[in-house]
Amino acid sequence: MYLLKEKKEAFYCFEKSCTLSERKTKWKVNIIRIDGGGEYNSKEFSELCVTKGIEHEVTTPYTPQHNGLAKSRNKTLLNIFIFEMVI
């Protein structure tokens, strides 16, 4: 988890966390789903996704139905990282 002071820090933090998670789990990041808030709409972010082969999905704005899926996946990821830290 990274705390951001400004949205422009999101690219660096994503790149860092993507590399770290791929190194720790040996799994490649295949897809990222975002809410369209603007943090991940930069040209450099799009180029990174193309370079790494990451599918970049944007959910429909103002649809709380999508939050359940995001929360479920975030909880799964958090549990994986906590489990690895304990081991």
Backbone bond lengths (Angstrom), bond angles and torsions (degrees), N, CA, C in turn:
res aa  C-N    CA-C-N  psi(-1)  N-CA   C-N-CA  omega(-1)  CA-C   N-CA-C  phi
1 M - - - 1.440 - - 1.523 107.56 -
2 Y 1.308 115.31 134.89 1.455 121.55 178.24 1.517 109.15 -123.34
3 L 1.305 116.79 134.60 1.454 121.47 175.17 1.526 107.97 -95.34
4 L 1.320 115.59 127.55 1.457 121.22 -176.34 1.520 110.97 -105.57
5 K 1.315 115.71 136.86 1.462 120.00 173.08 1.517 110.24 -85.11
6 E 1.339 115.81 -34.53 1.452 121.78 179.97 1.524 109.34 -137.24
7 K 1.338 116.59 153.44 1.459 120.59 -179.22 1.526 112.48 -61.82
8 K 1.319 117.03 -28.29 1.462 119.03 -177.43 1.526 112.69 -65.97
9 E 1.325 118.10 -15.13 1.463 122.25 177.52 1.527 112.19 -77.98
10 A 1.321 117.19 -11.89 1.464 121.62 -174.71 1.520 112.32 -61.94
11 F 1.332 118.00 -40.18 1.466 120.29 -178.98 1.514 110.97 -60.51
12 Y 1.315 116.86 -50.44 1.467 121.09 -179.04 1.534 110.53 -59.52
13 C 1.333 116.68 -44.38 1.469 120.38 -178.63 1.525 111.29 -66.53
14 F 1.339 117.20 -38.87 1.467 119.65 177.50 1.521 110.34 -64.18
15 E 1.320 116.30 -46.25 1.461 120.49 -179.30 1.537 110.27 -59.56
16 K 1.318 115.32 -43.74 1.465 121.20 179.97 1.532 111.31 -64.57
17 S 1.332 117.48 -46.76 1.462 120.65 -177.75 1.522 111.58 -70.51
18 C 1.321 117.24 -33.68 1.464 121.28 177.61 1.532 109.87 -63.87
19 T 1.311 116.35 -48.72 1.462 121.12 179.04 1.525 110.78 -61.92
20 L 1.316 116.75 -44.89 1.462 121.41 -179.46 1.529 111.74 -62.35
21 S 1.331 116.93 -46.66 1.464 119.53 -178.31 1.526 111.44 -67.26
22 E 1.337 117.22 -36.86 1.463 119.38 177.22 1.525 111.16 -66.19
23 R 1.308 116.57 -37.41 1.463 120.58 179.35 1.529 111.12 -69.70
24 K 1.331 117.39 -40.69 1.466 120.71 -177.11 1.523 112.80 -74.84
25 T 1.320 117.12 -40.38 1.463 120.26 -174.20 1.521 113.62 -97.72
26 K 1.320 117.50 -15.21 1.470 123.14 -174.93 1.524 111.92 65.91
27 W 1.332 117.37 12.81 1.466 122.34 176.48 1.511 108.92 -103.93
28 K 1.317 116.11 142.15 1.451 122.10 179.39 1.526 109.65 -87.06
29 V 1.315 117.24 139.72 1.462 121.47 174.77 1.518 107.03 -72.72
30 N 1.334 116.89 122.25 1.464 121.17 -176.66 1.520 113.43 -102.55
31 I 1.317 116.33 -31.07 1.459 119.77 -173.29 1.520 109.79 -149.31
32 I 1.311 115.82 145.35 1.461 121.49 172.42 1.526 107.11 -131.26
33 R 1.309 115.44 130.87 1.464 121.18 179.53 1.517 107.31 -115.03
34 I 1.334 115.95 125.22 1.458 121.13 -177.52 1.523 110.15 -123.75
35 D 1.326 115.47 167.05 1.460 121.00 -176.91 1.527 113.52 -93.53
36 G 1.307 118.15 5.08 1.463 120.70 178.02 1.509 113.25 76.92
37 G 1.320 117.54 22.95 1.451 121.38 -178.01 1.513 114.94 -72.70
38 G 1.313 118.21 -11.28 1.451 121.33 176.58 1.516 114.82 106.07
39 E 1.333 117.46 -15.06 1.458 120.04 -178.59 1.527 111.83 -64.56
40 Y 1.326 116.09 -32.24 1.461 120.82 -173.05 1.524 112.67 -113.77
41 N 1.310 117.59 31.45 1.457 121.09 -178.80 1.524 113.02 -105.70
42 S 1.314 118.06 13.05 1.464 120.43 -177.12 1.528 111.16 -79.54
43 K 1.302 115.11 160.84 1.467 121.40 178.19 1.525 110.26 -64.29
44 E 1.330 116.96 -41.24 1.465 119.78 -178.91 1.529 111.62 -65.76
45 F 1.332 117.64 -33.41 1.458 120.39 177.29 1.526 110.35 -67.70
46 S 1.333 116.39 -43.84 1.467 120.40 177.80 1.523 111.06 -61.07
47 E 1.319 116.37 -41.85 1.468 120.59 178.73 1.525 111.41 -64.36
48 L 1.335 117.37 -39.45 1.456 120.89 177.93 1.532 110.16 -62.26
49 C 1.335 116.91 -43.63 1.464 120.90 179.46 1.526 110.86 -61.71
50 V 1.321 117.14 -43.28 1.463 120.78 179.06 1.527 110.07 -64.09
51 T 1.326 116.58 -45.84 1.462 121.45 -179.15 1.518 112.19 -60.53
52 K 1.335 117.27 -42.99 1.467 121.74 -177.13 1.528 112.54 -88.88
53 G 1.336 117.68 -5.14 1.458 120.61 -179.63 1.511 113.23 73.73
54 I 1.327 116.81 31.21 1.462 122.16 -178.97 1.526 108.84 -93.38
55 E 1.339 116.05 128.36 1.457 120.72 175.90 1.522 108.16 -79.82
56 H 1.310 116.43 130.00 1.468 122.93 -174.69 1.521 108.38 -110.14
57 E 1.339 117.25 106.23 1.468 122.21 179.60 1.519 109.79 -105.97
58 V 1.320 115.59 143.28 1.461 121.51 175.95 1.524 107.45 -118.56
59 T 1.326 116.72 124.90 1.458 120.03 178.97 1.520 110.04 -75.27
60 T 1.308 115.92 160.69 1.453 121.73 178.62 1.524 109.01 -70.14
61 P 1.343 117.09 131.76 1.474 119.26 -179.56 1.532 112.17 -62.34
62 Y 1.314 114.98 147.86 1.468 123.47 174.74 1.532 112.68 60.64
63 T 1.327 116.52 38.42 1.463 120.55 175.69 1.524 108.53 -122.40
64 P 1.310 117.18 92.03 1.460 120.45 -178.32 1.531 112.80 -63.53
65 Q 1.340 117.45 -14.16 1.460 120.22 178.53 1.534 110.70 -61.33
66 H 1.315 117.58 -29.98 1.454 121.09 -179.83 1.519 112.56 -76.30
67 N 1.322 118.01 -17.04 1.462 120.81 -178.36 1.525 112.34 -64.29
68 G 1.311 117.45 -34.05 1.458 121.00 -179.69 1.518 111.73 -60.33
69 L 1.322 116.38 -44.38 1.456 121.10 178.79 1.520 110.51 -64.92
70 A 1.315 116.70 -44.58 1.473 120.35 -179.65 1.528 110.54 -63.68
71 K 1.327 117.51 -44.42 1.461 120.51 179.86 1.519 111.25 -63.17
72 S 1.324 116.32 -40.79 1.460 120.82 179.72 1.521 110.71 -62.94
73 R 1.318 117.22 -45.34 1.469 120.15 -179.39 1.526 111.26 -69.17
74 N 1.323 117.57 -38.59 1.456 119.88 177.98 1.526 110.82 -63.15
75 K 1.325 116.73 -40.42 1.459 120.64 178.88 1.533 110.13 -63.68
76 T 1.329 117.02 -41.48 1.459 121.24 177.56 1.519 111.08 -60.76
77 L 1.334 116.50 -47.14 1.461 120.47 179.53 1.520 111.46 -62.72
78 L 1.324 116.27 -42.46 1.458 120.30 179.45 1.519 110.44 -61.90
79 N 1.324 117.24 -42.08 1.466 121.04 179.01 1.525 111.51 -63.79
80 I 1.335 117.00 -36.59 1.462 120.20 178.28 1.517 110.03 -63.81
81 F 1.345 116.80 -46.82 1.459 120.52 -178.35 1.525 111.84 -66.76
82 I 1.321 117.34 -39.47 1.465 120.48 177.64 1.523 109.80 -63.96
83 F 1.331 117.13 -43.20 1.452 121.59 179.07 1.529 110.76 -59.96
84 E 1.343 117.12 -43.00 1.453 120.10 -179.84 1.528 112.11 -67.79
85 M 1.319 117.13 -33.60 1.460 120.49 179.12 1.521 110.93 -67.48
86 V 1.329 116.56 -36.59 1.457 121.85 -178.08 1.524 110.06 -69.28
87 I 1.323 116.48 -37.44 1.464 120.83 -177.69 1.462 108.62 -74.07
